[in-house]
Amino acid sequence: MKRTTNGRTTRGAGGTLIPVLAFAGIVVAVMQTLLVPVIKDLPRLLDTSPSNATWVLTSTLLSGAVSTPIMGRLGDLYGKRRMLVVSLAVMVVGALVSAVSSALVPMIAGRTLQGFAMGAIPLGIGLMRDMLPRERLGSAMGLMSSSIGVGGGLALPLAALVAQNSDWHALFYGAAGLGVIAIALTLVFVPESTVRATGSFDLPGALGLSAGLVMFLLPISKGSDWGWTSPLTLGLFAGSAVVLLLWGLMELRRAAPLVDLRTTARPAVLFTNLASIMIGVSFFVVSLVLPQLLQLPTSTGYGLGQSMVTAGLLVAPLGLAMMLTAPVYARLSAKYGPRTTLIIGLLVIGVGYTTGLGLMSAAWQSLVISVLLGSGIGLAYSSLPALIISAVPPEETGAANGLNTLMRSIGTSVSSAVVGMVLANTSNVVGGVAVPSLHGFRLSFLIAIGAVTAGLVLALFLPRPDRASQLRACSAEEAGLAHAEEVLRGPVPAGRAGRGAADGGRPLAVGATGT
């Protein structure tokens, strides 16, 4: 396998690398969507209270948020493929634990282990950056970034079908089987990247970030049960702020931090991550609203009376549209750049939600909403890794994309909490049971429109990239030309030695000549 002078793999690993890594991302999404069809039945299935049953979902959210940046950093240090296999293996173990459990505690333990699979997304993006030529990287990263939505959209009707016609534990056996297939395909078809970060793993940084994230996300997910103004909720939020502040000060002083906060503070990285939170908020709103609207009985006056499986099929185009926008993104990004593509995606999402405000009276209208939103979210999600990797060194790709994936998870967590509160506070009582109201659904769409508008403003603050330098480090030919020009120039001054990788992997000589 060819390597550049800085040890970076530059040859594409054949036509199998992209679909194998995308399949791994889809498997991760399947794991997350797994329990959606049986959420309302979990208290009965686990013989516990509704508030305790929510820990089955909360545990996966917390472990995924904590593990994503950590696994990204471990991948940068010890090998991205190795950590990808580890993430999937832990997920398989967790799925098997849940498959044989009908009690709350082991089910939570299994779901916690399944959350580790979230690290597969940034690790897959990092492998693509290290191995694919520039002309294939755009669409590949777009597909990998969108795989979380693709898998979620496609898995929903399948999970509903299994839940309706089989023992619900079969969902976990299926997830474990998919995980084993993903591991086998990765071992056979995905070579290990030779790009490595220097230094050692920052264990204190990992512990500090984990504590801060748990203290922040826990009250977000449980605030509606505990009370948003309760001492426990407010205390955890305050504790999170203190812990994360101290963690940041510690990271700034470490030679090899878990997260390079100076790199994260660059405008290209900072505004991309902030926009990612808004995209995460907007993405999850449709996942919370449409399935409920479709399944509510027609006796409510606005429910569409569809079965669980039919509702899943009507929402599935959301994921299909995200998958089909990957090649469209590649063309748009090649011509206009990922910043412009992100802005276009946000505009399409805004149009989708605005249109959706008036399209809640028939089942077929959900297809229109799903296609519009899937197209916009696909473009937006596909733009994020390109914006990140163009601003960070190659050896920090895993950690940087892990942090970006974490920002999306924070967005979906905030969306779940806020929309859940809105739907609960605007519910109607039908037949003695509180059900979400049409007013609540429309308010949720307005929240999504607000998040998209904020994301659009943040995207406009992104610096306009140098078209000549976008993804340059992914071309072996250009890297070779850069090295040749450096040799012709003579010795590099000591103060600039090794700067190629530190400057985001962009060959300086190529930038100077405009090649």
Residue pairs with C-beta under 8 A, 6 or more apart in sequence:
1 9
1 11
1 191
1 194
2 9
2 10
2 11
2 476
3 9
3 10
3 194
4 10
4 476
4 479
4 480
4 483
5 479
5 483
6 394
6 500
6 501
7 194
7 195
7 196
8 130
8 194
8 195
8 394
8 473
8 479
8 505
9 130
9 131
9 191
9 193
9 194
9 195
10 131
10 133
10 474
10 475
10 476
10 479
11 131
11 133
11 476
12 131
12 132
12 133
12 136
13 131
13 132
13 189
13 190
13 191
14 189
16 185
16 189
16 190
17 127
17 128
17 131
17 132
17 189
17 190
18 128
18 132
18 136
18 140
18 143
18 144
20 182
20 185
20 186
20 189
20 190
21 124
21 127
21 128
21 140
21 144
21 186
21 190
22 124
22 140
22 143
22 144
22 147
23 181
23 182
23 185
24 84
24 88
24 120
24 124
24 147
24 182
24 185
24 186
25 120
25 121
25 124
25 144
25 147
25 148
25 150
25 151
26 147
26 150
26 151
26 154
27 88
27 91
27 117
27 120
27 151
27 175
27 178
27 179
27 181
27 182
28 91
28 117
28 118
28 120
28 121
28 147
28 148
28 151
29 147
29 148
29 149
29 150
29 151
29 152
29 155
30 151
30 152
30 155
30 159
30 175
30 178
31 60
31 91
31 95
31 114
31 117
31 175
31 179
32 60
32 64
32 148
32 151
32 152
33 151
33 152
33 155
33 156
33 159
34 155
34 159
34 171
34 172
34 175
35 42
35 56
35 57
35 159
35 171
36 156
36 159
36 160
36 291
37 156
37 159
37 160
37 162
37 163
37 164
37 308
37 312
38 45
38 163
38 168
38 171
39 57
41 168
42 48
42 50
42 53
42 56
43 49
43 50
43 52
43 53
45 102
45 168
46 52
46 53
46 56
46 102
46 103
46 104
46 107
47 102
47 103
47 104
48 104
51 225
52 104
53 104
54 221
54 222
54 225
55 104
55 108
56 104
56 107
56 108
56 111
57 111
57 221
58 218
58 221
58 222
59 108
59 109
59 111
59 112
59 115
60 111
60 112
60 114
60 115
61 115
61 217
61 221
61 409
61 413
62 112
62 115
62 213
62 214
62 217
62 218
62 221
63 111
63 112
63 113
63 114
63 115
63 116
64 115
64 116
64 117
64 118
64 409
65 115
65 118
65 213
65 217
65 406
65 409
65 410
65 413
66 209
66 210
66 213
66 214
67 87
67 115
67 116
67 118
67 119
68 118
68 119
68 121
68 122
68 402
68 403
68 405
68 406
68 409
69 209
69 258
69 259
69 399
69 402
69 403
69 406
70 119
70 206
70 209
70 210
70 258
70 402
71 83
71 86
71 87
71 116
71 119
71 122
71 123
71 398
71 402
72 119
72 122
72 123
72 126
72 398
72 399
72 400
72 401
72 402
72 403
72 405
73 197
73 201
73 202
73 206
73 258
73 259
73 398
73 399
73 402
74 83
74 201
74 398
75 82
75 83
75 84
75 119
75 122
75 123
75 126
75 398
76 126
76 195
76 196
76 197
76 395
76 396
76 397
76 398
76 399
77 196
77 197
77 199
77 200
77 201
78 196
79 192
79 193
79 196
80 123
80 126
80 127
80 130
80 192
80 193
80 398
81 123
81 127
81 186
81 190
81 191
81 192
81 193
82 192
83 119
83 123
83 398
84 119
84 120
84 123
84 124
84 127
84 186
84 190
85 183
85 186
85 187
87 116
87 117
87 118
87 119
87 120
87 123
88 117
88 120
88 179
88 182
88 183
88 186
89 179
89 183
90 113
90 114
90 116
90 117
91 113
91 114
91 116
91 117
91 175
91 179
92 176
92 179
92 180
92 183
93 113
94 109
94 110
94 111
94 112
94 113
94 114
94 115
94 116
95 110
95 114
95 172
95 173
95 175
95 176
95 179
96 110
96 172
96 173
96 176
97 106
97 109
97 110
97 113
98 106
98 107
98 110
98 111
98 114
98 169
98 172
99 110
99 169
99 172
99 173
99 176
100 106
100 169
101 107
101 110
102 169
110 172
114 175
117 179
118 405
118 409
119 402
121 144
121 145
121 147
121 148
121 401
121 405
122 397
122 398
122 399
122 400
122 401
122 402
122 404
122 405
123 398
123 402
124 144
124 147
125 141
125 144
125 145
125 385
125 389
125 397
125 401
126 193
126 397
126 398
126 401
127 190
127 193
128 137
128 140
128 141
128 144
129 137
129 141
129 389
129 394
129 397
129 473
129 474
130 193
130 194
130 195
130 394
130 397
131 191
131 193
132 140
132 474
133 474
133 475
133 476
134 471
134 472
134 474
134 475
134 478
137 386
137 471
137 474
138 329
138 330
138 333
138 334
138 386
138 471
139 326
139 327
139 329
139 330
141 382
141 385
141 386
141 389
142 325
142 326
142 327
142 329
142 330
142 333
142 378
142 381
142 382
142 383
142 386
143 150
143 323
143 326
143 382
144 385
145 381
145 382
145 384
145 385
146 322
146 323
146 325
146 326
146 377
146 378
146 381
146 382
148 381
148 408
149 283
149 318
149 319
149 322
149 374
149 377
149 378
149 381
150 319
150 320
150 322
150 323
151 319
152 287
152 319
153 315
153 316
153 317
153 318
153 319
153 320
153 322
153 370
153 374
154 316
154 319
154 320
156 291
156 312
156 315
156 316
157 309
157 312
157 313
157 315
157 316
158 312
159 171
159 312
160 308
160 309
160 311
160 312
161 309
161 312
162 168
162 170
162 171
162 174
163 171
163 308
164 307
164 308
164 309
195 394
195 395
195 397
196 395
197 256
197 395
197 396
197 399
198 256
198 395
199 255
199 256
200 256
201 258
202 251
202 254
202 256
202 257
202 258
204 250
205 247
205 250
205 251
205 254
205 257
205 258
205 259
206 258
208 243
208 244
208 246
208 247
208 250
208 251
209 244
209 247
209 258
209 259
211 243
211 247
212 240
212 243
212 244
212 247
213 240
213 406
215 236
215 237
215 239
215 240
215 243
216 236
216 237
216 240
216 244
216 410
217 410
217 413
218 236
219 226
219 232
219 233
219 234
219 236
219 237
220 413
220 414
220 416
220 417
221 413
221 416
221 417
222 233
223 233
223 417
223 421
224 417
224 420
224 421
224 424
226 232
226 233
227 233
228 421
248 261
251 257
251 258
251 259
251 260
251 261
252 261
252 262
258 399
259 399
259 403
260 392
260 396
260 399
263 269
263 391
263 392
263 393
263 396
263 400
264 270
264 273
264 400
264 403
266 391
267 461
267 462
267 463
268 387
268 390
268 391
268 462
268 463
268 465
269 387
269 388
269 391
269 392
269 400
271 458
271 459
271 461
271 462
272 384
272 387
272 388
272 391
272 404
272 462
273 403
273 404
273 407
274 407
274 458
275 342
275 346
275 384
275 455
275 458
275 459
275 462
276 384
276 404
276 407
276 408
276 411
277 407
277 408
277 410
277 411
277 414
278 411
278 451
278 452
278 454
278 455
278 458
279 346
279 349
279 377
279 380
279 381
279 384
279 408
279 411
279 451
279 452
279 455
280 407
280 408
280 409
280 410
280 411
280 412
280 414
280 415
281 411
281 412
281 414
281 415
281 418
281 447
281 448
281 451
282 349
282 353
282 377
282 411
282 415
282 448
282 451
282 452
282 455
283 377
283 381
283 408
283 411
283 412
283 415
284 411
284 412
284 415
284 416
284 419
285 353
285 415
285 419
285 444
285 445
285 447
285 448
285 451
286 315
286 318
286 353
286 356
286 369
286 370
286 373
286 448
287 315
287 318
288 415
288 416
288 419
288 420
288 423
288 444
289 419
289 441
289 444
289 445
290 311
290 314
290 315
290 366
290 369
290 370
291 311
291 312
291 315
292 423
292 436
292 441
293 302
293 303
293 304
293 360
293 366
293 436
293 441
294 304
294 306
294 310
294 311
294 314
294 315
294 363
294 366
295 303
295 304
295 305
295 306
295 307
295 308
295 311
296 302
296 303
296 304
296 305
296 435
296 436
297 303
297 305
297 430
298 304
298 305
299 430
299 431
300 428
300 430
300 435
301 438
302 360
302 361
302 437
302 438
303 435
304 362
304 363
304 366
306 314
306 363
310 363
314 363
314 366
314 367
314 370
315 366
315 370
316 370
317 367
317 370
317 371
317 374
318 370
318 371
318 373
318 374
318 377
319 374
320 374
321 370
321 371
321 372
321 373
321 374
321 375
321 378
322 374
322 375
322 377
322 378
322 381
323 378
324 375
324 378
325 374
325 375
325 378
325 379
325 382
326 378
326 382
328 379
329 341
329 378
329 379
329 382
329 383
332 340
332 341
332 344
332 379
333 340
333 341
333 382
333 383
333 386
337 464
337 465
337 467
337 470
338 383
338 386
338 387
338 390
338 465
338 470
339 383
339 387
339 459
339 462
339 463
339 464
339 465
341 379
341 382
341 383
342 379
342 380
342 383
342 384
342 387
342 459
342 462
343 456
343 459
343 460
344 379
345 376
345 377
345 378
345 379
345 380
345 381
345 382
345 383
346 376
346 380
346 452
346 455
346 456
346 459
347 376
347 456
348 372
348 375
348 376
348 379
349 373
349 376
349 377
349 380
349 448
349 452
350 376
350 449
350 452
350 453
350 456
351 372
351 376
352 369
352 372
352 373
352 375
352 376
353 373
353 445
353 448
353 449
353 452
354 449
355 368
355 369
355 372
356 369
356 372
356 373
356 445
357 442
357 445
357 446
359 365
359 366
359 368
359 369
360 438
360 441
360 442
380 455
381 408
384 404
384 408
385 401
385 404
386 470
386 471
387 462
388 397
388 400
388 401
388 404
389 397
389 400
389 401
389 471
390 465
390 469
390 470
390 471
390 504
391 504
392 400
392 504
393 501
393 502
393 503
393 504
393 505
394 473
394 501
394 504
394 505
395 501
411 451
415 447
415 448
415 451
418 447
419 444
419 447
422 440
422 443
422 444
422 447
423 436
423 437
423 440
423 441
423 444
424 434
425 440
426 436
426 437
426 439
426 440
426 443
427 434
427 435
427 436
427 437
427 440
428 434
428 435
428 436
428 437
429 435
466 511
468 511
468 514
469 506
469 511
472 478
472 505
472 506
472 507
472 510
472 511
473 479
473 504
473 505
473 506
473 507
478 507
478 510
478 515
479 507
479 510
481 507
481 509
481 510
481 515
482 500
482 507
482 508
482 509
482 510
483 507
483 509
485 509
485 510
485 512
485 513
486 492
486 508
486 509
489 509
499 508
500 506
500 507
500 508
